[in-house]
Amino acid sequence: MAPERRSMTTTTQQAVSPEKSAAPWWKFGHVWLVLAGPIIVVIAGLTTFWIAVHSPDPVIEEDYYRKGIEINQTLQNPEKSFAPALQSRNHAATPEEAQPSMKP
C-alpha cells in the first residue's frame, strides 16, 4: 500500500508544482476590472479636491438681504417689472396692437 500513497502524493505534487504556475496577477483582465472601480473613485476624489481648492466659492455680499428685499418689491409690482421686457421684446417685428397688455 505504501507505493500507492507515493504515487498519489507525487501526482498531487506535480499538479501544484511551482514549475507549472500560472501567469502573474497583473496579466489577468479580471484583476484590472476589479481594481478599476476603486482607482477611478480615488482619481475622481483627488480631482474634486483639486477643483475645490483652486476655485473657492464666492463670498456672499454684505447687503444680500437688502438686495433680496428689492427684488421682491420689484416682483410685487408686475407693471414695473415687465415693462422693459415688453417694450423691447419683438418691438420691430410685432405690431403694437398685437403685444400683450399688462392690465389685469
C-alpha positions as CSV (number, residue, x, y, z in Angstrom):
1,M,0.0,0.0,0.0
2,A,2.9,2.4,0.5
3,P,3.7,2.6,-3.2
4,E,0.1,3.7,-4.0
5,R,0.3,6.6,-1.5
6,R,3.6,7.7,-3.0
7,S,2.1,7.8,-6.5
8,M,-0.9,9.8,-5.3
9,T,1.4,12.2,-3.4
10,T,3.7,12.5,-6.4
11,T,0.7,13.2,-8.7
12,T,-0.6,15.8,-6.4
13,Q,2.7,17.5,-6.1
14,Q,3.2,17.6,-9.8
15,A,-0.2,19.3,-10.3
16,V,0.6,22.0,-7.8
17,S,4.3,22.3,-8.6
18,P,5.6,25.9,-8.9
19,E,7.2,25.0,-12.3
20,K,3.7,25.0,-13.8
21,S,2.5,28.1,-12.0
22,A,0.0,30.5,-13.7
23,A,0.8,33.9,-15.1
24,P,1.4,36.9,-12.8
25,W,-1.6,38.5,-11.3
26,W,-1.4,41.7,-13.5
27,K,-1.8,39.7,-16.7
28,F,-5.4,38.7,-15.8
29,G,-8.1,41.0,-17.1
30,H,-10.5,40.4,-14.3
31,V,-8.0,41.8,-11.8
32,W,-7.9,45.1,-13.6
33,L,-11.7,45.0,-13.9
34,V,-12.0,44.7,-10.1
35,L,-9.3,47.3,-9.4
36,A,-10.6,49.8,-12.0
37,G,-13.6,50.9,-9.8
38,P,-11.6,52.0,-6.7
39,I,-8.8,53.5,-8.9
40,I,-11.4,55.7,-10.7
41,V,-13.0,56.7,-7.5
42,V,-9.7,57.8,-6.0
43,I,-8.8,59.8,-9.1
44,A,-12.2,61.5,-9.1
45,G,-11.9,62.3,-5.4
46,L,-8.5,63.9,-6.0
47,T,-9.8,65.8,-8.9
48,T,-12.7,67.1,-6.9
49,F,-10.4,68.1,-4.1
50,W,-8.1,70.0,-6.6
51,I,-11.1,71.8,-8.1
52,A,-12.4,72.8,-4.6
53,V,-9.0,74.2,-3.5
54,H,-8.3,76.1,-6.7
55,S,-11.7,77.6,-7.3
56,P,-13.4,78.6,-4.0
57,D,-16.9,79.7,-3.7
58,P,-17.5,83.5,-3.9
59,V,-18.2,85.3,-0.7
60,I,-21.7,86.5,-0.1
61,E,-22.1,90.3,-0.3
62,E,-22.7,92.1,2.9
63,D,-26.0,93.6,1.8
64,Y,-27.5,90.4,0.3
65,Y,-30.7,90.8,2.4
66,R,-31.4,94.3,1.2
67,K,-30.9,93.2,-2.4
68,G,-33.4,90.3,-1.9
69,I,-36.0,92.7,-0.5
70,E,-35.5,95.0,-3.5
71,I,-36.1,92.0,-5.9
72,N,-39.2,91.0,-4.0
73,Q,-40.6,94.6,-4.2
74,T,-39.9,94.6,-8.0
75,L,-41.8,91.3,-8.4
76,Q,-44.8,92.6,-6.4
77,N,-45.4,95.3,-9.0
78,P,-45.6,93.4,-12.3
79,E,-46.2,96.5,-14.4
80,K,-42.8,97.9,-13.5
81,S,-41.0,94.6,-13.5
82,F,-42.2,93.6,-17.0
83,A,-42.3,97.0,-18.6
84,P,-38.7,97.0,-20.0
85,A,-39.1,93.4,-21.4
86,L,-42.4,94.2,-23.1
87,Q,-41.2,97.4,-24.6
88,S,-38.0,95.9,-26.1
89,R,-39.1,92.4,-26.9
90,N,-40.1,92.0,-30.6
91,H,-40.7,95.7,-30.9
92,A,-39.5,95.6,-34.6
93,A,-41.5,92.5,-35.7
94,T,-44.7,92.7,-33.6
95,P,-47.2,95.5,-34.1
96,E,-48.2,97.4,-31.0
97,E,-51.8,96.2,-31.0
98,A,-50.6,92.5,-31.0
99,Q,-48.4,93.0,-28.0
100,P,-49.9,91.6,-24.7
101,S,-51.2,94.3,-22.3
102,M,-50.2,94.4,-18.7
103,K,-53.7,95.4,-17.4
104,P,-55.3,92.8,-15.1
